[in-house]
Amino acid sequence: MLFGVTEVCHFGVATVSGDLQQNPGNPEFMANVQDVELLRKLEALLNLPDLPRIADIGANPMNHAAPYADFLKHGFCTVTGFEPQEDTMRELIEQKSDLETYLPDAVGDGETHTLNLYRGFGLASIFTIRGQTLGYLRGLRRAARPQGTINIKTSRLDDISEVGRVDLLKIDIQGGELSVFENGARTLGSVLAVQTEVNFFPLYDDQPGFGEIDVYLRQFGLVPHSFQHIEKRIVLSKWGSAMNNRHAAQMLDGDILYLRDLSKPDALSSHDLGRMALISAGVYGLTDVTLRCLELLQMRAEIEEADLEAYLEGLDLESLQAG
């Protein structure tokens, strides 16, 4: 989430204009994303029956750098996005590849809600911005000026038949994430990775916090892996403008990656492990996770030794071990 950037959130796909773009991921991990040639070797080694499937609720991959942008560009996955606005949907349909599908659903709990609009379009939410937070954290007041409301009908994730299996679920809808999870239990039951926005300090009244989302996702065998981005703010005081060191430290919100718990691999099929290996390597640069998946597949005699050696030769394993 970026403040001061024109970002229109439609309880589905968010469109971004201007030169600034959302942080596509944690640079520490993104720098390690494997190159296309190496990913092709991994893909051949895994010999999956179909491509990994990504569902993106709350981010338009056509208008900002989604973490899976290159993964999609090179044909390693399919993506299903959600866009309830007709004009934006037409644009998406005109520009999409054969690997992309866009649906006109606003994803939520299946009910009709009042969507609160603010000057900072990326703040649009079914929740109302919390006044106490505006007076406590710096840089929020201007973006939080109300701009009216609209009614929006939502659909439950589990009721959208076109979605099918989801391997990576990415979601950022300004406080509505827990509602989507609670109405997407069947989808979460088989998902391999979730990248979700979570809240640390309440921006909205009655907004579910990080702890609530964490407890819910853990029920599905998903465990926190890494923060992809954390938005921090300066705490306000009457002396704040005179501070020499204006270091923002108060966490507001951020994007966190959850992965299926690989310490309990028996619940995962070999195809699940293969898709998790490819997503980990190609979207997030998590070579260690990929290698763990490959080790489990090797133990199951699911991959050819010669192909495995050919892939491993392309990795800087000494560097990984030293790190």
N, C-alpha and C positions, 0 to 999 in steps of 0.2 A: 504494500500500500504506500503510495506517495502522496504527500500533501503539496498543494500548489501546482499539481499537474492536472490537466484536463483529462479526467478519467471517468467515464460514464458507466456506472455499475447497474446492470439490469436484472439483478438476482439471477444472472445467468452469465452471459459473456460481458466482460468489461472492455470498452474500447478506449484507447489511449491516443491522444494527439500531442504534438509538440516534439521537442528534441529529446526530452528526458524519457527514459524507459524504466520499467520495473526491474529491480535486481533479479536476474534470471536464476540466481542460485548462489551458494556460498563459493566465492572465488577459490578458496583453499581446495575445494573438491573439484570445481569445474575445470581448474587448470589441469586436472589429471584425466579428464574424459579421453578415452582412447580414440585414436585416429580411425578413419573410415576403413582403411585396409585391414587393420587389426580387428575391428568390429566384424568385418566380413568373415574373417577366419573364425571368430567366435560364433557367429551365426551359423556357419557351415558345420562347426563342431557340434553345436547343440541340435541341429536338424529338427527344429520345431515344426509342428504341423501347420501353424499359422503365426501371424505377426502378433507381438504384444499389443494389447489394446489399452489406450489411454482415454480417460474421460476428464474433461476440463470444465469445471463449474466456476465461472467468475473470472475468466481471463481469455482474451481473444488472441490466439496465437498468430493471427494475421497482422496485428497492430503493435505487438511488443514481443520482446525476446522471451518466450516461454522457455523453461529449462530444457524441454524436449525438442526445441525448434530444429536443431541440426539432426537430431535423431529422426525426426519426421522428414526433413528435407532429403535425407539419403535413403528413405524408404524402409526404415527399420521398424516402423510401428504404424498403427492406425489411430486416429484421434476422433472422438465424438465431443463436440462442443454444444453449448446451449445459447440460443439467441432469440428472445421473444419479440424483439422489435423488427418489424417488417423491412424497413429500409436497410438496416445493418445486415439482416439475413440475406437480402438480395446481393449485397456487396460480397458477403462471404461465399455465397454460392458461385458467384462469377469468378472468384479468385482461387477457390479451393482446388486441391489436387484430388486424385481418385482415392487417396488414403484418408480423406477428411469427410466427416459427416456432421452437419449442423442441424439441430432440432429446435423447434420454436417454443420450447418449454422454459418456464421459470421454475427452478428446482427448489422445493421446500417441503412443507408438511401436507400439501394437498388443499390447503385452505386459502381464502382470499385475505390479503393483508394490506395495510396502509404502508406504502413505501415513502419514507421521509426523505426529501431532497434537500441538499445543501449546496452552498456555493462551490465547495470542493466536491465535484461530482463523484469522486471516488469514495465519499463518505455516505452516499445514499444507503439507507438501511431500513429494515422494518422496526428497528429500535430507535429511540430518541437520544440524541447526544446529551451526555450528562454535563449539566452546567458546572458542577464542582470541579470537573476535570479541566474545563476551559480556563478556570481561574487558578489552576495548580500547575499546569504544564505549559511551557512556552510554545508559541507558534501554531495554535489551533483555532483561535477565535475567528479569524478572517474566513478560513475555509469552512467553519461550522455555521455560518449564517444561513438560516432557513430559507428555502426557495419554493416551498409548497409541498404538496403531497399528491400521490396518485394511488389508486387501488390496483393491486396486481394479484392475479390468480396463480397459485403455484401447483406443481405436480410432484408427487412423491417419487423419489429416484427408483424405488422398486416397482413402481407402476408404469414406468416408461419402457415398453417392451423392446424398443429399438436399441436400447443400451447394451443389453446382453452382458457377456463377461467383461469385467473391468480388472485389468492388472495393475495399473497406476491410476489413482484418483487424485486429481489436483483441484483444490477448492479454496476460494477466497471471496466471501460474500458478506463481509462487514457484520459479523456477529451471528449470521444465520447458519454457520457450519454445523453446529450440534443438531439443529433441527433436521438438516439433510441426513446426517448420520443416523439419527433415530428413526428416520423413515426410509432408510436404505440398508437395513440390517442384512437382507439377503445378499446385496452387493458386497457389503463389507465382509461377509462370511467367506468369500473367496478372493478378495483383493489381496495383492502382494505388497503394495506400497501405497502410502497416502501422504501427499504433501498438502498441509492445511495451514491456514492462518490461525493463530491463537492469540488470545488477549491476556496481557499481564496486569496492566492497570486499566480500570474500566473507562472506556471512551463513551459507551452508551449505557443508559439506564437498563438494569436487568440483563445485561449482556453475559452469556455464559463465559466463564474464564478458562484458562489453560487447564486447570485441575479437572474441571468437569469433562472437557474433551478427552484429556489423557485417560481418565478412569473409564470412559465409555469405549475408547478404541482398544484399550488393553483387553477388554472382554472378548475381542475377536482375534487375539493372538498377535496383535500389532504392538510393537515397542518403539519408543523414541530412538532415533539414530543420530540425527544432527540438525542443528538449526541452519537453515539456508539464508536467513536474513532476520535481523532484529532491528526494529525501529525504536530509537531512544530519544528522550526529550530532556530538556533542562527544567528543573523545578523552579518556579517563580518565587521571588521575594522582592521587597522594595529596594533591596541592595543589588539585585541581580545584574543591572546594567553596569555596575561598577566592578564586576568580577573580572579579574585578569585572566583567569582560566575558565572559560565557558564550556566546560566539557559535559556533553549530554550523556547521562548515565542511567536515568530512570527508564526502564524498559516499558514500552507502551504495548506493542504487539510484534508479531514476527511470523515467519514461515518455518515450520518444522517438518522434518521428514520422518515418517514412521515406516518401519519395515516389518515383514513377517518374522517372527522369532525363529532364527535359524539354529538356536540351541535346542529346539524341539522339532526336528525336521520330519518326523514320521507323519505329521499331518499334511505334508506337502507332497504332491505328486512330482514325478520327474519332470513333467512339462512345466509345472509351477517353478521348480528350481531353475530350469532353463530360461524361462521368461524373466525371472528375477535376476539371473546372472546378466542377461543382455541389457535390461533396464539399468541395473547398477553400474555397468561399465559405460553404457552409451549416453545416459542422461545425467548421472551424478558423478561419474569418475570414481566409483567405489570399487577399486580393483580388489581390495581385501575381501569384500562381500562376494564379488564374482568368483574369486578363487575358492572361497568356502563352498559356494554352490557347486563348482566343478569337482571339488573333492568329494562331496556327497554323491554326485552323479557317478564319479569313478567307483566309489564304494558299491554302488548299485549296478555296476557294469553296464551303464547306459551310454557311455561315450567311448569312441575308439582311441586307444592309447597313442597311436601314431598322430592322429589329428590333435590330441591334447598336447603332445610334445611340440608340434608345429606352432600351436597358439602360444604356449608358454615361452618358446624361444623369442617371441616378439615382445615380451615383457621385460622390464628392467627389474628382475626379482631381487638382485643384490641391493639395489637402491631401496626397494620396498622393505626388505628385511632390516636394513640399516635405520630406516625411519621408524 
